[in-house]
Amino acid sequence: MVTLQDVAREAGVAVSTASRALTHPERISPPTRARVQEVARRLGYRPNRIARAVVSGRTQMLAVLVPDITNPHRLGLIRGAEERARAADRTLVLGDTRGDPGLEADHLDRLGSVVDGIVLASSRLPDADLRELARRRPVVLHDRELAGLPGVVTDFDDGMRQILGHLVGLGHRRVAYLSGSRRSWSEGRRWAALAAEATRTGVGVACLGPFPPMLDGGPAAADAGLASGATALVASNDLLAIGVLRRLEERGVPVPQTVSVTGFDDIFGADFCHPPLTTVTAPTEEAGRVLVDVLLGGHAQDAERTVLPVRLRVRGSTGPAR
């Protein structure tokens, strides 16, 4: 295995100079830096990250914790974060909290002293716990707002305005919202936005549930939605919406002829379920890149907030009110 001593000897410099050329190149003259880096590439030298961490106190590792790793909506976020981390020569550690604040806290207890920064997606932790965590490690939030902590959020307000505007344009006046986990900040934001827009437009809207925000929650959500007499069902996310479509098909209820269905997230598969799902899409890969940029830029303790735009994708699951 090629060592730093081998690189230094081949480049004709001291070991300390070779180390600085590879870890803090701005501290070395351009000619020396170029020579050391060329030798390192030619010899195939790879730095010992553990040894570097002992000296610098930094592991060059970042953590991303998501509430459900099986939800395709998280794939874009993870991909974007990994892309940016890799470009910055950082290693990404991924954890699944399963939407459980206790498991999330356990992950953080184990990772807190190992990683240099943490991305928390849809965190379920209490505000006080998040603030305490941010005092110990750089933290950035995704789809959760907390004063004093930086975050990247989806524009849920505009997404719900677009959904309801589309349904109203089709003549729907009775809408049911099929809610997901009440512990989720984004869930509360979606419902509040939909209720406010319904009040503004004079549309009747009922909040049903909560239902598990996954395919298995579909049967109960669909049955409750039909029993409510609503002509349009707005599911909290696409997995629940697709589960609803499956249940309606089982019951012989035609969509959208009898009832319209919408989702939120535009996950992989939303465009080829039956019928294709009308839903809201957001740039999740961009969210992942921005989140890592905040950590790497050293601004993780600043009160920054980035709102990502959304767009309604109209497909076959919505149609004129019956």
C-alpha positions in Angstrom: 0.0 0.0 0.0 1.3 3.4 -0.9 2.0 5.7 2.1 2.3 9.4 2.5 6.0 8.8 3.1 6.3 7.2 -0.3 4.7 10.3 -1.9 7.0 12.6 0.0 10.1 10.7 -1.0 9.1 10.5 -4.6 8.3 14.2 -4.7 11.4 15.2 -2.9 9.7 17.0 0.0 9.2 16.6 3.7 6.3 14.4 4.8 4.7 17.4 6.5 4.8 19.3 3.2 3.3 16.4 1.3 0.5 16.2 3.9 -0.3 19.9 3.6 -0.2 19.7 -0.2 -2.9 17.1 -0.1 -5.1 18.3 2.8 -4.5 22.1 2.8 -3.2 22.9 -0.7 -3.8 26.6 -0.2 -0.9 26.6 2.2 1.7 25.3 -0.3 3.3 27.1 -3.3 1.6 26.2 -6.6 4.7 24.4 -8.1 5.2 22.2 -5.0 1.5 21.5 -4.7 1.3 20.4 -8.3 4.3 18.1 -8.0 3.0 16.4 -4.8 -0.5 15.9 -6.2 0.9 14.6 -9.5 3.0 12.0 -7.6 0.1 11.0 -5.4 -2.0 10.4 -8.5 0.7 8.4 -10.3 1.4 6.2 -7.3 -2.3 5.7 -6.5 -2.0 7.2 -3.0 -5.2 7.2 -1.0 -5.2 9.2 2.3 -6.0 7.4 5.6 -9.2 9.1 6.6 -9.1 7.7 10.1 -5.6 9.1 10.7 -6.6 12.4 9.2 -9.6 12.6 11.4 -7.5 12.0 14.5 -5.2 15.0 13.6 -7.9 17.4 12.2 -10.9 16.5 14.4 -12.9 16.1 11.2 -14.0 12.8 9.6 -15.0 14.1 6.2 -18.3 12.3 6.7 -21.9 13.7 6.5 -25.1 12.0 7.7 -28.5 12.0 6.0 -31.4 10.7 8.1 -34.7 10.0 6.3 -38.0 8.9 7.9 -38.7 6.1 5.4 -35.9 4.8 3.1 -38.4 2.7 1.2 -40.4 5.7 0.0 -39.3 6.5 -3.6 -39.7 10.2 -2.8 -36.5 10.1 -0.8 -34.4 8.7 -3.6 -33.9 12.1 -5.3 -32.9 13.7 -2.0 -30.4 11.0 -1.3 -29.0 11.1 -4.8 -28.6 14.8 -4.8 -26.9 14.8 -1.4 -24.5 12.0 -2.4 -23.6 13.7 -5.6 -22.6 16.9 -3.9 -20.9 15.1 -1.0 -18.8 13.0 -3.5 -17.8 16.0 -5.5 -16.5 17.5 -2.2 -14.6 14.3 -1.3 -17.0 13.6 1.6 -18.5 10.2 2.5 -22.3 10.1 3.1 -23.8 8.0 5.8 -27.5 7.1 5.4 -29.9 6.3 8.3 -33.6 5.3 8.3 -35.5 6.7 11.3 -38.9 5.0 10.2 -40.6 8.2 11.3 -39.9 7.3 14.9 -38.4 10.2 17.1 -36.9 7.6 19.5 -35.1 5.8 16.7 -34.0 9.2 15.2 -32.6 10.3 18.5 -30.7 6.9 18.8 -29.2 7.4 15.3 -28.0 10.9 16.3 -26.5 9.7 19.6 -24.4 7.2 17.7 -23.5 9.5 14.8 -23.1 12.8 16.5 -19.4 12.4 17.3 -18.6 10.6 14.0 -19.9 12.9 11.3 -19.1 16.6 10.5 -22.6 17.6 9.6 -26.2 16.2 9.6 -29.1 16.5 7.2 -32.4 15.7 8.9 -35.3 15.0 6.5 -38.8 15.5 7.9 -37.4 15.2 11.5 -39.9 14.1 14.2 -37.8 15.4 17.0 -39.1 18.2 19.4 -37.8 21.7 18.7 -35.7 21.8 21.9 -33.9 18.6 20.9 -33.1 20.0 17.5 -31.7 23.2 18.9 -29.6 21.2 21.3 -28.3 19.1 18.5 -27.4 22.2 16.4 -25.3 23.5 19.3 -23.1 20.4 19.0 -23.0 19.7 15.3 -23.9 21.5 12.1 -27.5 20.6 11.2 -29.7 21.4 8.3 -33.4 20.5 8.0 -35.4 19.3 5.0 -39.2 19.8 5.1 -39.2 21.1 8.6 -39.0 24.7 9.7 -37.5 25.9 13.0 -36.4 29.4 13.8 -32.6 29.7 14.0 -31.9 26.5 12.0 -31.2 26.5 8.2 -33.5 24.4 6.1 -34.8 23.5 2.6 -38.5 23.2 2.4 -41.0 22.3 -0.4 -43.5 24.9 -1.2 -46.5 23.0 0.2 -48.7 26.1 0.2 -48.4 26.6 -3.5 -48.7 22.8 -4.2 -52.0 22.7 -2.4 -53.2 25.8 -4.1 -52.4 24.2 -7.5 -54.2 21.0 -6.6 -57.4 22.7 -5.3 -57.4 25.2 -8.2 -57.2 22.2 -10.7 -60.1 20.4 -8.9 -62.2 23.6 -8.7 -61.7 24.1 -12.4 -63.1 20.6 -12.9 -66.2 21.5 -10.9 -65.4 19.8 -7.6 -66.9 21.4 -4.5 -66.6 18.5 -2.0 -63.1 17.4 -1.3 -61.6 15.0 1.3 -58.0 15.2 2.4 -56.6 11.8 3.3 -54.0 12.7 6.0 -50.8 10.9 6.9 -48.8 11.0 10.1 -49.8 13.8 12.4 -46.3 13.9 13.8 -45.0 15.2 10.5 -44.4 18.9 10.1 -45.0 18.7 6.4 -48.3 16.9 7.0 -49.6 19.8 9.1 -48.4 22.3 6.5 -50.2 20.5 3.7 -53.5 20.3 5.5 -53.3 23.9 6.7 -52.6 25.1 3.2 -55.5 23.1 1.7 -57.9 24.2 4.3 -57.0 27.9 3.9 -57.4 27.7 0.1 -60.7 25.8 0.5 -62.0 28.6 2.7 -60.9 31.2 0.2 -62.6 29.5 -2.7 -65.7 28.4 -0.8 -65.0 24.7 -1.3 -66.1 22.1 1.3 -63.1 20.1 2.5 -62.9 17.4 5.2 -59.7 16.0 6.8 -59.9 12.2 7.2 -57.5 9.9 9.0 -54.7 9.7 9.8 -53.8 6.8 7.6 -50.4 5.1 7.2 -48.8 7.2 4.4 -48.0 4.1 2.3 -49.7 1.6 0.0 -51.2 -0.3 2.9 -53.0 2.8 4.1 -54.9 2.9 0.8 -57.9 0.6 1.5 -59.0 2.4 4.7 -58.4 5.8 3.2 -60.4 5.0 0.0 -63.3 3.6 2.0 -63.4 6.6 4.2 -63.2 9.0 1.3 -66.1 7.3 -0.5 -68.2 7.3 2.7 -67.6 11.1 3.0 -69.4 11.8 -0.2 -66.5 13.8 -1.6 -66.0 13.9 -5.4 -62.3 14.4 -5.1 -59.7 12.7 -2.7 -56.5 14.5 -2.0 -53.9 12.0 -0.5 -51.1 13.3 1.6 -48.5 11.6 -0.6 -48.3 9.4 -3.7 -47.9 6.1 -2.0 -51.2 6.6 -0.1 -52.8 7.8 -3.4 -51.7 4.7 -5.3 -53.0 2.5 -2.5 -56.3 4.4 -2.8 -56.4 3.8 -6.6 -55.9 0.1 -6.1 -58.7 -0.1 -3.5 -61.1 1.8 -5.8 -60.3 -0.5 -8.6 -61.0 -3.5 -6.3 -64.4 -2.0 -5.5 -65.2 -1.3 -9.1 -65.3 2.4 -8.6 -64.2 4.1 -11.8 -61.5 6.9 -11.6 -61.9 9.7 -12.4 -65.5 9.2 -13.6 -66.9 8.7 -10.1 -64.2 10.2 -8.0 -60.9 12.0 -8.7 -57.7 11.3 -6.8 -54.5 13.3 -6.4 -51.2 12.7 -4.6 -48.1 14.7 -3.7 -44.4 14.0 -4.5 -44.5 12.6 -8.0 -42.6 9.5 -7.1 -41.3 6.9 -9.5 -44.3 4.9 -10.7 -46.9 7.7 -10.3 -47.1 8.1 -14.1 -47.7 4.4 -14.9 -50.1 3.3 -12.2 -53.8 2.9 -13.3 -54.9 5.5 -14.0 -51.8 7.7 -14.0 -51.7 9.8 -10.9 -52.2 13.6 -10.9 -49.7 14.9 -8.4 -47.3 17.6 -7.4 -43.6 17.4 -8.2 -40.7 19.2 -6.5 -36.9 19.2 -7.3 -35.8 16.7 -4.7 -32.4 16.2 -6.2 -31.8 19.9 -6.0 -32.9 19.8 -2.4 -30.2 17.2 -1.6 -27.5 19.3 -3.3 -28.6 22.5 -1.5 -28.7 20.8 1.9 -25.1 19.5 1.5 -24.0 22.9 0.2 -25.3 24.5 3.4 -23.3 22.1 5.5 -20.1 22.4 3.5 -20.4 26.2 3.2 -20.1 26.5 7.0 -23.5 28.2 7.3 -25.3 25.4 9.1 -25.8 27.6 12.2 -27.3 30.5 10.2 -31.0 31.0 10.0 -31.4 30.4 6.3 -34.4 29.0 4.5 -34.7 27.9 0.9 -38.1 27.2 -0.5 -38.2 24.9 -3.6 -40.9 25.5 -6.2 -43.4 22.9 -7.1 -45.5 22.1 -10.2 -48.8 20.2 -10.7 -48.6 17.3 -13.1 -52.1 16.6 -14.4 -52.7 13.0 -15.4 -55.6 10.6 -15.8 -56.7 10.3 -12.1 -58.6 13.6 -12.1 -61.6 14.6 -14.2 -64.8 16.6 -14.1 -67.0 16.3 -11.0 -69.9 13.9 -11.4 
